Amino acid sequence: MIKAAGGINTVRRLVCFLLLGILVWIAAIGLSGLGERILSARDSVYTFGMSDLAQSLSFSLIATPLACVLWWLCWRRPVISIDRNSLLWPTYLLIMTNASLLISTFNLYSWAGNNFDGSWRADGLATAIIWGLVWVWHYWMWRHPSNSPTRMIGSSPAVSWTIGVWQFIASFGFCVMFVVDNAIATITGSQLLGMDWRPLLHALPWVVGGLLVWWWHWYRAGVKSQRTAFSSVLLVLLSPFSSIGMVTVGLSLAFYVLLRLVVALDDSLLERLEPTGLALAFGLVGALVWVFHRNLASGKSEKVQQASRFTASGVALAGFASGFGVTLNALLASLSPTLIHGDNRITLLAGLSFLIVGGILWWVFWAPIRVNDPSIFAVRKIYLVVIFGISALTAVITLLVIAFQVFMFFFDGGYGSSLIERSRHAIGIFAATVLVATYHYVLWKQDRKLSGSTTPVKAKQVLLVSDSVALAESVRELSGAKVELLKQSGEGIVSEPVDSHASAITEAIASSASNRVLVISKAKGKFEVIQLEE
């Protein structure tokens, strides 16, 4: 990959792109204000205010030509041919493209939704048009055949794709919750005047618009075929992290409603069914996103698939730990004489719901990757480090809270509430953190034993003759020895998966009596190990 010249050129690019972004932003604000006045020509100037008109004119007449001149200076062939290889050029396009997309779509959806009430909002339409043109301009520069960035390829469309996904998720989830809540209110007789459809009509443009933005960037902008690390990270965050998180919350709330219907509580039927709309919204939307994206990871690398499975397991584990903490919190609350009994039972039912649902989902996602397979040790190490890091941070915070409550209890003489009542929330979280950390610590110890037993390598230096850098890295990771790769010219010789080939080589050099060995990798997974003198 060709990199752009640094030094003073980096400073020049930073100043130019930062100034260009500011000028474009100011010009768009000014033109949006003028567009609002043009679309509302029936109103007088005094209705808007003379100061607003002066600001729009100054922003438009000053910032717009300056932005055009600066853009032309940056867009010229001698300059852009160098700058397109830098990181600042795609960074500028990523920020401006997605910022303009957010502003334009937000105002467009709001304007379209308000029209269902018969209210004309010229400001929303004008802002949507101007910022939409800004988006088209920067999208064109990103897709330009000769001046587009050569680095961070596909990052801007990938972010725009996630914007469309979340616009659709939020609006569609609101529609589901709105319909279910109103239907329950009608059935239970608490809503006698009929359903007010205006909020649903306001959300409809967000559903359609978000779906269009999602579809355009996924298919037309080529996000579907991307194989970059950036798009893989976004896919992992969107599919297993977000969707499984929503499914966990949705199913837990649905189970909570079921428990409240079974357990006799002193509340009305409407109060028991109140979370149903939110439960269905989270569950249905999360399931749709998961079903759509689950097959996408199958076309990615093995590490991306493993990361997706571990992420889904971690999200479900978070639901289980939260339920465990809330359940313990409710049990401790029963020892406090100041807590209302009804609230205690509701808290207990909520904790049990997340505990049961989170535990089941965690087992479903964790069971396939509990197998002691050395090929997943590398990804599982990262997973365990993340779990330990989150557990340590949570434990420190909760310990500080518990210590604070203990000292406050003794300082004020226990006035107002008991020590358990004051610290039961932190105790529940701390206990859940300790439980999770203990289980994963045991797993980490087992992994160390397994990895140690499968790689009892005596050789400290390995000379590997191969054309595969991945094979050398895998042997180095499995054996712990110093591996020096001697690149072999010609066609590739590793004809089977790198992991299994590296495992076989590691087992072979483990039986070597010498500290220095020469390994010659051959076709069809064959290899030769030669012991060298010390």
VOZA-875201 format. One record per residue: residue in one letter; x negated, y negated, z negated of N, C-alpha, C in turn. Coordinates in pm, whole numbers, plus 50000, padded with zeros to 5 digits. Each point is the difference from the previous one (the first is absolute). Layout:
AXYZXYZXYZ ...
END
This chain:
M499165011950000500844988150000499124987650000 I500294990950091499254987550011500494990349894 K499074994549925500354990349897499664986050046 A500774990449954499784986150037498794994649926 A499394989850060498854993549938500434993449870 G499135001249898500344994349870499364986449981 G499694997049876499364987349970500954988350017 I499524990050074500794987950023501265002950079 N499985010650082501195003650077501135004849908 T499645006949892501035004349905500654988049933 V499174990149961500554987949939500894992650099 R499554999350126500814993250104501345006850018 R499985013350007501265007250018500924998149880 L499445000449881500814998349880500684986349998 V499244989650033500564986450000501044998550111 C499695004950119500914998350115501325007549978 F499925012549959501225007849984500834995249882 L499334995649893500734994749886500704986950039 L499304991350070500604987450043501105002450102 L499815009750089501045003150099501265005249932 G499845008649902501165005149929500764989049928 I499284990849937500654988949930500744991150098 L499384996850113500644991350099501245006650060 V499925012950029501165007150055501135000149897 W499675002049876501015000349893500694986249989 I499214989349998500574986549989500844996750123 A499495003550118500754997250123501335007550002 A500005012449953501245007849998501014993949904 I499544994949887500924993449906500614987550063 G499154992150066500524987950064500965002950113 L499675009650086500885003450111501305006349951 S499945007549890501235005649944500934989049952 G499434989749938500824988849957500644992650116 L499244997850108500584993550117501055008850066 G499745013150003500995009150058501295000149922 E499924998649869501214999349919500834987750036 R499354989050024500734987750033500595000750140 I499325006850091500545001550136501235009049998 L499945011049923501145009149993501154994249920 S499734989749920501054993449923500144985650046 A500134998350131500054986650057501234992249957 R501055006949957501214993049960499834992449868 D498955004049923499754992949875499084988150026 S500164989849923499204988050018498625001949941 V499084991050036498655000649948499994997949849 Y500914991549956500024996849858500455011949915 T500715009450063500425012049926498785008149958 F499015000950090498795007549969499024991949915 G499984987250017499054991849927498884995450092 M499644987349989498954994450084498635005949968 S499745003049871498705005649963499815013950059 D501065008150003499905013350061499714999050149 L500664990650067499764998150143498584995350026 A499504990849916498634995250017499005011349978 Q500255008849902499105011249977500005009750117 S501195003150054500075009250113499304994450121 L500164987150026499344993750115498484999949983 S499544996349882498554999549978499385013950009 F500655009949940499495013650008499975004950145 S501044997150075500105005150137499044992950094 L499964986849995499224992150097498515000149970 I499625002949877498575000249965499475014249999 A500655008949926499475013549982500115008450126 T501084998350079500205008450118498904998150105 P499704987650045498924998550099498645004049944 L499744997149871498725004049943499865015149996 A501095007049966499965014750000499765005550140 C500624993850101499795004650138498564997950045 V499424988549966498624997250039499045009649931 L500195001949869499125009049927500155014350048 W501225004150031500195013650052499305001850134 W500074989850086499345001150130498495000949984 L499444992649904498565000749977499585013849950 C500875006149919499695013549950500295010950102 W500904997150096500455010150095499145000550125 R499124990350017499174999850120499155012650010 R499725004050122499305012550025498665001149928 P499114990250004498725001949932500145001849849 V501044993949941500165000749854500735012649959 I501135002850064500815011349958499335013250031 S499125000350100499305012450031499065004249888 I499594990449917499175003149883500865002049876 D500994991249984500815000449878500915012149993 R500365005950114500925011449997499365012349936 N498684999949983499305011049934499834997849850 S500514988849948499854997049859501215005049922 L499904999849868501125003949914500964988449977 L499534987650017500854988649972501094998350105 W499735003650125501004998650105501215009149976 P499835013149977501185008249969500634996549866 T499214995049904500584996049872500944988150019 Y499564990250079500864988550029501295004450069 L499885008550101501195004450073500915008349911 L499425008249913500835008149910500834991249907 I499364989949942500714991249906501074992050071 M499654993650111500954991250067501125007950067 T499695011450057501035007950066501055004849901 N499565005449889500965005449904500684989249918 A499314988849973500644989049930501114994050086 S499714997950128501034994650090501155009850020 L499705013150002501065009950012500904999849878 L499424999049882500804999549878500894987749996 I499424988450028500774987549993501104999950106 S499665004250120500974999850110501175009449973 T499695012449964501085009849979500834996549878 F499374995149894500754996349880501034989250033 N499594989850071500934989250034501035004450104 L499605008650092500945004850101501095008749938 Y499605009249913500985008749935500934991849910 S499444990349928500834991849913500984991650080 W499534994350111500884992050084501125008650058 A499665011950050501025008850057501015004549895 G499535002949878500915004049895500934988849957 N499504987849996500854988649962501074997150104 N499745003450124500994997550104501265008349982 F499895011149926501205007949976500994992449911 D499494990349925500884991549918500484987750077 G499534998550123500374988350078499204987649967 S498915001749921499164988649964498824999250096 W499804988350060498914997950096498794994549926 R498905007650003498764995749934498954997850106 A499894987450044499054996850106498565001649955 D499734997949872498625001049953499475014350014 G500845009949968499555013850013499735003950144 L500884995950092499805003550140498784993050057 A499804987349969498854992750052498695005949949 T499955003249872498805006049942499735013750062 A501065007850021499825013250060499464999050142 I500484990250077499544998550139498534995750005 I499644989949922498634994850005499005010549952 W500285006149886499085010149949500035012750084 G501125002650066500035011150095499074997650117 L499934987550047499054996750107498565001149952 V499764996349874498665001749945499625014849996 W500965008449962499735014449999499725005450140 V500794996050098499785004550138498624995850048 W499614987749969498694994950042498885008449941 H500025002549870498925007649937500085014850035 Y501205005250021500115013950046499405001650139 W500194990050086499405000250134498484999749990 M499464991949909498544999549986499475013249948 W500735006649910499555012949949499995010650110 R500934999150094500125010150105499274995850128 H499304988749999499344995250121498965010250046 P499965003150130499115010850047498524996849985 S499604987350008498584996749995499584992149876 N500954993949930499654991849883500525005649868 S500595011650003500515005949876498845004549912 P500215001449868498925004249910499505014050032 T498745002149975499405013250016499855007349867 R500304993249891499925006049867501364998749931 M500235008549904501315000749931501125002050102 I499755008350099500965002250108501275006449943 G501114994250031501285005549957500434996349860 S499204992249928500364996849862501214990749993 S500064990150087501124990649996501335006850036 P500095007850109501275007150025500375009749889 A499015006049935500315009349891500654992749882 V499494988149968500614992249892501394995350041 S500164995750125501324995950048500995011549995 W499525011950028500865012049992500525002049858 T499124998449900500455001549862500984989049961 I499844988050056500954989249973501395004150048 G500085005150122501285004550052500605011349919 V499155009349956500495011249919500624995049871 W499334991049931500494995349871501214990950016 Q500074992650109501224992350025501205009350018 F499805010750074501085009650020500345007249870 I498975004449926500245007449876500794991749900 A499564987649979500664991549900501444996950039 S500224996450127501344996150042500945012050008 F499535011250052500845011950009500335005449861 G499024999649911500275004249863501034991249932 F499934986850026501004991149944501395003250053 C500105003150130501305003550059500585012549935 V499175010149982500485012349937500474997349858 M499214992649923500374996949862501284991749995 F500154990450091501174991350002501275008250028 V499945008750100501185007950037500385009549887 V499005006949942500295009749894500554993049876 D499404988949961500464992849880501434995050018 N500314994650116501364995250023501005011550009 A499565011150058500905011650006500305005249860 I499005000649913500225004549863500904990349925 A499774987050021500844990049933501465001150044 T500195003250129501365001450051500685012649945 I499245011049994500565012549951500364999249853 T499134993749921500254999149857501024989249964 G500444992350100501034989949975499494986949945 S498694998049991499484987449948499944989150106 Q500205003750126500004990250109501365000850069 L500814989749982501385000250046500234991650124 L499084991150032500224990750112499375004850130 G499455011950001499385005050122498534996450008 M499325005750097498574998350013499684987250077 D499034992449951499504988250070498845004550090 W500224999950130499055005350096498894990350038 R500064987649951499034990250045498555003549963 P499705004849879498615004049972499505011050093 L500895009150037499595010750092499714994450139 L500804990450045499754993750129498724991849998 H499694993949887498744992549989498795009350011 A500145012249951498885009450003499855007050134 L501054999850082499955007250127498894995350093 P499764986850018498874995850085498665004949948 W499845001249869498745005149945499805014750036 V501095007649998499895014250036499605001650146 V500734993050089499725001250143498644994250034 G499694988149946498734993650030498825007949949 G500095004949876498905008049947499775012750080 L501105006150045499875012150082499344997050134 L500334988550059499384996150127498514997249984 V499634992749894498584997249976499245013049976 W500605008849925499425013249974499795007550132 W501065000850080499925007550126498994993650096 W499984987150012499134993450097498535002949969 H499614998349877498595001849967499625014749992 W500945008749970499685014249991499815006150139 Y500864996350093499935005950133499334990950102 R500474987650013499484991250103498614994649969 A499734996849874498694994849963498985011149973 G500435012450001499075011249993499565004349862 V500744996149895499605004249866500135015149984 K500955006050070500225014449990498765008050039 S499264995350100498845007450050498694995849935 Q500044991049901498774995549936499405011149915 R498675000850000499295009649917498974993149913 T500184987149975499054992649920500235002749852 A498964997149919500125001949855501034990449941 F500104987950055500944990249948501445004950016 S500355004950118501365004950022500275012549918 S498985008249977500195011949918500314996349855 V499314989849949500264995449864501424994649989 L500434992150099501374994849998501025011350006 L499705010250080500925011350009500125007349868 V498875002049931500025006749871500764991749897 L499774986850001500694991349905501504999550028 L500385000350128501414998650034500755013149980 S499455010950054500775012450000500035006849863 P498895005549949500125007049872500154990649881 F499294988750002500024991249883501354993149985 S500424992850103501234992249989501245008850006 S500065008950101501225007850019500225009949885 I498955006849957500155009449888500304992449872 G499454988149986500354991849884501484996649999 M500544996150115501434996850007500855012449978 V499605011350056500755012449979500005004049853 T498854998549935499925003449857500944991349918 V499984987050026500894990949926501475003150031 G500315002350129501385002750038500555012749937 L499245010850008500465012649941500084999149848 S499074992949940500044998649854501234992149957 L500324989350070501204992349967501275008350023 A500015007950107501175008550025500165010449890 F498925005949956500075009749889500414993149870 Y499574987649983500394992249882501504997449999 V500574996850117501454998150009500735013049967 L499485011050050500625013049972499985003249851 L498884997249935499915002549856500964991149922 R500164987550043500924991049931501455004350018 L500295006550113501365005150020500265012349913 V498965007849975500165012149920500054996849851 V499084991449956499924996749858501084989849966 A500695002349892501084991049957499414987649935 L500124988750069499544987249949501174990349992 D499824989949916501074990249979499904989050105 D500145003450125499984990150107501005004150107 S500284990750089501005002650103499405008050115 L500885005050087499565007450117499194991350094 L500374987350015499264990950086498584997949950 E499834999049869498664998349944499155012450022 R500615011749992499245012350024499575001350146 L500844995550091499695001250143499244988150055 E499674990549916499394987550047498725002150080 P499075008949959498755001550077500145008450126 T501205004550034500155009250114499594993550130 G500414987650023499644993250124498504998550015 L499334996049893498544998650005499335013550021 A500555010549937499425013450015500095004750145 L501174998550061500165004250139499164991550094 A499874987149971499194991350086498545004449999 F499445001949882498615004449990499815013950060 G500895009249963499845013750048500155001350149 L501044993750057500245001350143498934993250083 V499644987849965498994992850076498645006849988 G499655004149879498735007149982499945012950079 A501115007450003500035012550077499874997450149 L500664989550050499894996750143498574996750038 V499344991849920498614996450030499105012149991 W500245008449902499165012049984500185009650117 V501235002450040500265009350110499394994850130 F500084986850022499484994450124498485000750005 H499344998049887498554998750000499265012649956 R500705010049951499285011649946499275007650110 N500575000350121499355007250109498854992150061 L499914987149968498934992050057498655003949942 A500005003549871498735003749937499445013050058 S500875008550056499525012650057499094997850119 G500164988650068499134996850112498734993049960 K499884996649872498814993349952498945010249957 S498894994949946498935008849955500425007549874 E499205010149966500305008049882499954991849874 K499084990349993499894991749881501234991149982 V500564995250111501214991849991501175008449949 Q500105012450049501065008849952499845003249851 Q498765002549959499765002749858500324987749916 A499594988250048500284987749927501504997849986 S500765003450103501454998549994500605009249894 R499535012349996500535009549901499644995749858 F498754995849979499604995649868500754987349958 T500224990950095500734987849968501435003049960 A500675008850075501375003849964500045006549863 S499015008449971499955006449869499784989749889 G499144990150027499734989849900501214991349971 V500774996750103501204991949980501035007649917 A500215012850033500935008149920499505001649857 L498685001249983499445001049866500254987349920 A499954988550067500304987449931501444999849950 G500935005350080501375001049956500155009249880 F499295011350002500055009349888499434993649873 A498854993350013499384993649884500884988949944 S500644992450088500914989549953501165005949923 G500585010850053501095006649929499575005649866 F498795005649994499505005249874499844988849897 G499464988750044499824988749909501334994449951 V500974998750091501304994749960500725009749907 T499885013150026500645009949914499414999649859 L498684999449991499374999049868500394987049931 N500114989450077500454987149947501395001249938 A500905006750070501365001749948500025008849875 L499175010449997499955008649882499454992549879 L499004991750023499474991949891501024989649954 A500824995450094501014990049964501045005649905 S500205013150004500985005949909499554999349854 L498704997849980499484998649864500124985949948 S500404990750088500104986049959501444996949963 P500244994249883501384996949960500584987850067 T499184992350076500494987650057500535001650141 L499835011750059500405002050139501435005050008 I500754994850096501385004450022499975014250057 H500835008749947499985014150039500335002050147 G500944992350053500385001650140498874996750096 D499284989349971498864996350083498925010749996 N499855006449885499015010649987500345011750092 R501235003850007500395011250085499864996650147 I500314987850037499844995950139498535000350040 T499134995049912498575000450027499495014350011 L500515008749914499595014150004500425006650131 L501224997250044500465005950127499184994950118 A499664987149998499174994550109498625006450001 G499405001749881498695006349994500035014550045 L501025007449958500115013950043500205001250150 S500724990650059500235000450145498694998650076 F499214990149966498724998250068499025011249966 L500085005149878499125011149961500285012550083 I501265003650014500365012250072499774998550150 V500534989250058499864998150145498554998050038 G499284991349927498594997950031499185012749986 G500315008049897499275012549981500255009950113 I501255001150045500325009250110499304995650129 L500124987150033499354995150122498495001449992 W499434997249883498565001649986499585014550023 W500765009449948499665014150020500135003950147 V501014994650067500195003350142498814995250083 F499544987949974498894994650079498645004949951 W499905003249871498715003949945499705014850021 A501035008350005499785014550009499185004050123 P500264994450121499195004450115498544996149992 I499644989949918498614995649995499345003749869 R500645008849921499365005049879499055011450030 V500065005250123499145011250037498544995749994 N499165008649948498584996749984499285001250134 D500264990450086499404999850132498864989850000 P498765004350025498884990349998500164988750100 S500785002050106500134989750103500744987749951 I500775001249889500754988549949499334993949877 F498845005249962499354994849881499644985250015 A499554996050119499564986150019501164990349980 V501165003150063501164991149985500545000849859 R499975011949941500525001449864499144992449900 K498704998950027499154992049912500464985549998 I500314994750117500484986250007501334998749926 Y500865009750020501294999949931499835000049848 L499105008549951499785000849856499394987149945 V499104993950079499414987449956501074989149988 V500924999750097501084990149995500885002649879 I500355012649975500845003449884499314995949871 F498695003249988499274996449880499934984949984 G499794992850108499914985549993501304993749952 I501115004450059501314994849959500305003849855 S499685012549964500255004549863499174992049900 A498744997450033499144992649908500514985749981 L500384993650109500514986349990501294999649919 T500905009550027501265000549926499775002749852 A499095009249971499725003449860499424988149925 V499104992850062499404988449934501064989449970 I500864997350098501034989849980500975004149890 T500455012650004500955004549898499375000549862 L498725003649991499334999949870499914985849943 L499744990550088499984986149954501374995649950 V501045004150071501364996549957500335006549866 I499655012849986500275007049873499254993449886 A498714996850022499214993649895500594986449963 F500434992550100500614987049973501265001549915 Q500845009650032501245002049924499705004849857 V498975008249984499645004649866499554988449913 F499134991550056499534988549923501144990449969 M500884997650098501124991049976500955005649894 F500125013249997500885006249901499484997549858 F498695001049983499444997749867499914985249966 F499814991550102499894985749973501324993949955 D501115004550062501304994349962500745008649898 G499315009849946500605008149894501105009350047 G500015003650128501025009050052501354993950012 Y500054986850007501314993350007500595001450139 G501285002950009500715000050127500215013650059 S498985008150011500135013350060498875008849952 S500165013150018499005009649955498835000450097 L498925006449955498825001350084500295008650123 I500825010449985500355008450114500804992150103 E500954991949952500824992150091499154990350080 R498964994749937499164990150069499095006350104 S499515011949972498975005850086500455012250077 R501285003649995500445012450064499844999550151 H500174988450063499824999150145498555003250039 A499064993949929498595002450031499605014349967 I500565005649893499685013849963500475009750108 G501204997650055500505008650107499114999750123 I499574988050038499134998950117498645006449972 F499484997749881498705005749964500045015349999 A501065005749946500115014649997500095005850140 A500764993550089500095004750138498654999150070 T499264989349972498684998450061499045010949953 V500035002949871499125010549945500355013650060 L501295002950016500435012750058499495001550143 V500184989650081499565000450139498485001150009 A499314992049921498535000150004499445013549955 T500605006049901499515012949950500145011050105 Y501155000450065500205010250103498994998450114 H499804987850044499094997950113498545001349959 Y499714997949872498635002549953499695014950004 V500965008149958499815014550008499815004450145 L500794994050089499865003250142498634995950053 W499534988549956498684995350043498895009549954 K500125004949876499015009649950500045012950081 Q501185004550035500115012150082499384997950138 D500224988450058499424997150131498485000049994 R499464994749891498544999849987499445014249991 K500725008749927499535013849990500105007150134 L501124997850070500175006650129499004995050102 S499814986950004499034994750096498605004349965 G499735001449869498685004649961499785014650030 S501075008149983499875014450025499905003250147 T500584991650086499965002950143498774994350067 T499224991849928498824994050062498795001049908 P499595012249960498815001449917498754999050084 V499764988450057498934998450097498694997149929 K498985007850031498694997649944499214990350085 A500205000650130499234991550091500284985449971 K498934992149989500134985749974499894991750128 Q499475006150106499864992850126500405009350114 V500894995150086500515007850111499764992350128 L499335006350095499834994350133501045006650090 L500984992450044501125005350077499864995950145 V499935009950088499944997650143501425001350055 S500594989050037501384999950047500264986850071 D501154999250067500404987450063501174993649926 S500375005549884501174995549928499594992949871 V500274986949995499734992449878500965004349889 A501255003250038500985004349901499575012949933 L499365009150076499525012549941498924997349897 A499084990850032498934996749905500574993949873 E500964991050014500604993849882500755010349916 S500685009450065500745010249926499065009349925 V498885004150063499015008649932499384992649884 R499714987150019499434991949892500954998949882 E501284998450028500984998649892500215013249927 L500035011150073500255012949937498795005349925 S498824997650053498805005949940499344991049898 G500124987050016499304990849912498544998550036 A499565006450107498614999250043499794988050091 K498754996550021499644989550093499985005850141 V500914995650084500155005550135499484989850100 E499055004450081499484991650108500475005850133 L500704992150076500585004750126499024997750113 L499715010750074499204999250122500965001550118 K500284988850064501014999950106499555008550117 Q500905008650047499755008550115500684994250122 S499304998550106500594994650122500825010650070 G500874995550090500845009250075501415000149947 E500765010150039501405001249961500125004249854 G501194997449944500275003549861499925014949977 I499545003949883499835014249969500915004549887 V500634990549928500905003849892501375002950060 S500325012950009501235004050069501125003549903 E499774999349870501045002849903500104988349903 P501014999549915500144988649909498724997449920 V499694987249984498764996049933499965005249858 D501144999549928500015003949859499615014649981 S500605008850080499695014249986498565003050044 H499534993050105498625001950047499024995449893 A500294988649936499124994949895500025009049879 S501175005649965500085009249886499155012450023 A500035005350122499205011950032498514996949992 I499604988350049498584996249993499584998149855 T500864993949919499684997749860499825013149926 E500855009750025499865013149936498715006950042 A499614997950126498785006550048498754994149937 I499954986849991498804993849942499995001349848 A501175003949942500045001949855499155012049959 S499915009950086499235012149969498534998750036 S499624988550052498624998050040499114998449878 A498815005850006499064999149888499104987950010 S500094992750110499124988650022500754987049974 N499244989849962500604986949979500194992350130 R499375004650109500114993450130500425010450102 V501084997150072500485009450100500304992550129 L499905007250110500364994850132501245007550047 V501054992650033501265005950045500234995950145 I500185009950087500264997550142501445004050027 S500854990150028501415002750027500175004050145 K500775010850021500195005350134501485000150036 A500295004950118501385000350048500805010749927 K501344998250003500955009449942499785002049851 G499594989549933499865000549855498795007649951 K499095003850089498815007449959498894990249963 F499085004749918498894991649959498855008949953 E498844994049986498815007249956499324991949890 V499665006649890499354993649887498565005049992 I499044990850001498575003249995499414993449876 Q499365008149915499374994649880498674993650037 L499744988549943498764992750026499125000349876 E498704998150023499074999849887500244987649915 E499655001349871500204988949906499104988350037 
END
